Structures are given as structure tokens and as C-alpha cells.
Amino acid sequence: MTPIIDPHLHFFDLQAGQYQWLLGPNPPPWPNLDKIKQNHGLAQLTLRDGLYLTALVHIEAGFDNQDPVAELQWLATQVSTLPYKAIAYIDVTLATKDFCAQLQPLLDCEHFIGIRDISEGQDADKLLHPNVKHNLAVLANHNLIFEAQFELHHNTVTKHFSATCQQLPALQIVLNHSGFLEQHTDWQIGLQQMAECSNVAIKFSGQEHVNAPLDSHTLLDVLIAAFGDRRVMFASNYPVSLMRGDYSEIWHHYRQLVNDDRLWEKLSYSNAKRIYRL
């Protein structure tokens, strides 16, 4: 049996949470949306081929963005049999006084380890906001993580954000979904700028979000060449990953990408264990 840690997944309770991005009038136009638009929890995380889940990182899923602690309180009632860490939502552009006010109750949650504020597409300019650096410095002071989710081909944003990362060396940053690398976009400079920040790691995940993904072997080679084998992590993005396959299929695919057992152990287990302090 081979242990894995999944550092990027979401659990849903559609009756308890709000999930306006999914349940509102304009849900995402994703394939297999009916499979995603359900309740999801530990019971759905079935694996085969000798793999077993030993810990996880739950990423905020819009349970209640007006009261981010509500998702963590709910999560504590759902996960009792595995070690886990939780990433909550806070708007990273808030005035720092308001940012700290939202952060304070989260600090009392046992499994809380950081925040995510999605800045994909047109929202990428959020990372240029002058409050971002001050708020990320607050996270650094509390030894927390910032999950960054934006396309690395946004060169102006990437240049600015990588400079911010360099200025906050105590802050752990994790790039979600491989920086949305895809064919026919100019991501090379942005990838290198982020990789030059020693406090930045990246998740190999989210290929379902891009229209023209790189070949998986190519993508993995690119990420390891830039970040090294200690700052890359396989992650599922479950249940959004149901757009392309079930939970076990995703991890089986990852296993087939790596022939070296030591490299597999780093990408599927020890890097996540170290970075998320599991």
C-alpha cells in the first residue's frame, strides 16, 4: 500500500452552505456538472491500485464568503478520521484592519493554515491592489499560507506578484492548478519569475480548467525543471476534477507519469506533508 496526501480538494454540503458560484443563476458551463453539483465528502474519496489517502488539505469552496469561519466549523464536523488542514477565504484586497478582523476568528480553528482568494481571468488585477502586500505580510506574521490562483501568462500581474513574494520571504505561497499553463499562451516568463521565489510551491492540478492543456508528461517536466522536485505537488481538485475522471482515475494517471519511486513519494506525499505541516 502506498500513502498519498491530497493537498487540494473541496467538500460540499449544498444544504448547509451557500455555494453561489455553483447554485446561483450562472453556474459554470462545465462538463459533468451534475456529478459536481452534489454533496461531497470523505466517503467519495475511493482509491485503488494500492494507493490510500493519509491526509488532505481542504480548499475553501464558497460555503459562506461573508463568514469564512463557518466553513471551517462545518468542516470540523465532517472530517474526523484523517489529519487535515484547511484553507479559508478572505478577500485579499480588504483594508488591512478589515482583513485582520476576518482573520482573527480563523486563527482559533485548529486546522486552519491559510487563505485563498481566487484571481483568475479578469480578476487577476486584484493582485496589483496596494492592500495585497500588507495583508500577505499579516499572513506571514502568523506563519500562514497564501494560495494564489491566477494564470501565469498574465505577465504584468506575475511580475508584480513575484516581486511581492520576494519581499515576503517568510510567507509560504502555493500556486494552484499549475498556474493554468496551456498551449498557445506566453507563460514561460511568468513561470520562471514565480519559480525564482524560493517561498513559492506549485500544485500539478486543474488541467480540466484550461482549453488546451499541455501533455501531462510535458507539464510535469516543465514544473519540475522550474521548481525542482521539492516544490511540486500532485493534487486532485476533487470534485471539480470529475469533469475529466473519477477520484481514483486522477491519482492513477498521476502514478503513471512517474517511474521513479522516490520522485513519486515527494510529489504525492512528502512535499505536501512538509509544506502544509501535516
N, C-alpha and C positions, 0 to 999 in steps of 0.2 A: 504493500500500500504506500502511496506517495502523497504527502501532505501538500496542500496549497493554501494560500491566503488570497482572498479576492479583495483588492483594495478599491473597488468602485462598483457598487450596486445600490439598488433602491428597493425598499419595501413600500407597498401601497396598502392603505385601508380607505377605500373610496367612500365608506360611510362615515368614518371619523374625521378624515381630512378634507381639505378644500380642493387641491389639485386643479386650479382654474385653467392651467395650461392644457390639461387633458380632458376635463369635464365641462369646460366652458363652451361657448358657441363656436370657437375656432380651434378645434383640436388639430394636432399636427397631421399632415397628409401622409402618414407612414403606412407601409405595407404591414399586414398582420396587426393592425391597431386593435382589433377585437381581442387578440391574445394579451396585449399590453394593458388594455383598459379593464383590468380585473384586480382583485386583491392579490398581493404577492408577499410571501414571507419565507421563512426558513424551509418550510415543508416543500416548497417548489424547487429548492436547490439540490436536485439529484445529480449525482455524478456516477460515472462508470470507468472502466478501463484502469482500475486500480488507483484512481485519484480520490482524495477525500478532503473536505473543507475543514480547516482547523481554526480559522479566524476570518473576520471580514471588516471592511470599512463601509459604513453606510453613508451615502452622499445625499444631502438634502434633496427633496423631491417636491417642494411646494406644498407641504402639508398645511402650513399656515404662515405665510410670509409676514403677516402683521405681528405674529407672536412666535418667533422661531423656536423658543424653548418648548413649545407644545409638541413639536415633532420628536424631540429627544425624550420627553416624558412618555409619549406613546411608545417610542421605540424600546424603552426600558421594560415595557410590559410584553414585548414581542420576542426579545432575544435574551434567553436565559441560559442556554446550553453551550454557547460558544463565546470566546473572547471577541470583543469588537470595539471599534472606535467610531465616533460619529462626527460628521462634518455638517454644520448648520448653515443656514442662510442669514447673511446680513448684507444690506446694500453698502458696498464699499465706498460709495461717493458721499455718504452722510457726513454732516458736520461731525467732527471728532467727539464732541460732547454727546451727541445722539448715538453715534456708533458705540461709544463706551457704555451708554445706558442699555443698549440692546445686548451688548456682550456680557454684562455683569451677571444676569441670571444663568447664562450658559456656562459660566465658569464653575457653577455649583453642580453641574451634571457630571457624573463620574466618568462617562465615556467620551465626553466632548474633547475634540482635539484641533478643531479649526473651522474655517468658514469657506463657503463658495459663493461667488456672485457671478453668474454667467454673463459673459460679454461677447457673445458670438455676433457675427454679421454686423449690422448697423450699430449694435450696442458695444462694439469693440472700443469706441471712443471713450467709453466710461473709464478705461484705464488711463486716459490722459487727464482725468479730473484732478485738480490740485489736492483734494482731500485724500486721495488714494494713498499717497506716500505716508501721510500722517497716520492713517488708520492701519496700514500694514505695519508701521512701527509699533503701534499698540499690540498687534498680534505677536510681533517679535518679542516684546517685553514680557508677554505671557507664555512664551515658548510654544506658540500655536502655529498651525499650518494654514497657508492660503492656497486654495485650489483655483488655479487660473484656467479659464475655458474660453479660448479665442483662437482664431485662425492665424497661424504664423506667417501667412502671406500678407497680412496687414503690416507692411514694413514700418510705417510711421509709429504705429502702436507698439510693435515689437521692439523697435529701437528705444523708445521711451521706457517701456516696462522693463526691459533688460537692464537699463541704467538704474532704475529703481531697485531692482533685485541686487545689483552690485552694491548699492548704497546701504542695503539692509542685510548684511551677511549672516546675521543671527536668525533670519527668518527662513523657514523651510517653505519653498514653493513647489507645488506639483502641477505640471501641465496635464490637463485632461485630454483624452482622446487623440493622442499623437499629434496635438496641435492642428488637427484637421488637414494633415498633408494629403494632397491629391494631385493627380496628373494635371498638367497644363496650368499650374499656378506657380508663382515665384516664391517658394517657401525656403529656399536654401539659405539665404542670408539671415532670415529670421530664426531659423533653426540653430544656426551657428551662434548667433548672438545670445540666445537663451542657454545653449549648451556651455557657453563660456562662463556662465554664472554657476559657481560650484554648489550653490544652495538650491539649485533647481533640478528636479527629477521629472520624469515623463511617464505617462501610462500608455502602453500599447493597448488601445481600446477604441471603440467608437467608429470603426470603419463604415458602419451602416449609416453614418451621418453625412458622408461625402458622396458626390455623384460619380466620381471617377477615382476610386481608391487605388493606391499603389498595390502592386502584388505584395502579398503578406511577407514573403521572404525578403523582398526588396525593402519594404518598410522596416522590418526588424533590423536588417543590416544597416540602414540609414540611421536609425535611432541609436544603435549600439556604437556605430562609428563616431557619432556626435557626442553622446553622453557617457559612453563606457558601459560596462556590464553591471555597475553598482547603482546606476541611476535610472534604470528602465524597469518597468513592472508590467506584467500581464494583468489585465483586468477585464471583467465581463461586460460591464454596463447593463447588467440584467435589471429589469425586464425589457428595456429598450432593445437589447440585443436579440429579442425574439423576432425582430424584423428580418433577421437572416438565419437564425437557428436556435435550437433549444440550449439550455444551460450546459449540458454535457457536451454537446457538439462544439460549442465555442471553445471549451477547455481542451477537448480532444484535438481540435485544429491547432491550438497553441502548442500542444505537446508535439505534434508532428513537425512543427517548424524548427525544433531544437534537437539536435542529435547528441550534444554534449550534456551529460547529466549534471555536471557542476554548473554550467550556464543555466540549465533549466531550473535548478534549485534556487539560483539567485533571482531569476525573472519571475518565478511563480511563488516564491516563499520568502527568502531571507531579506531581499531588498524591502519588501512591504513590511516585514516584521520590524526591521530597523527604522525605517522612515516614519512609520505610524506608531512605533513603540508598543507593539503588541506582544 
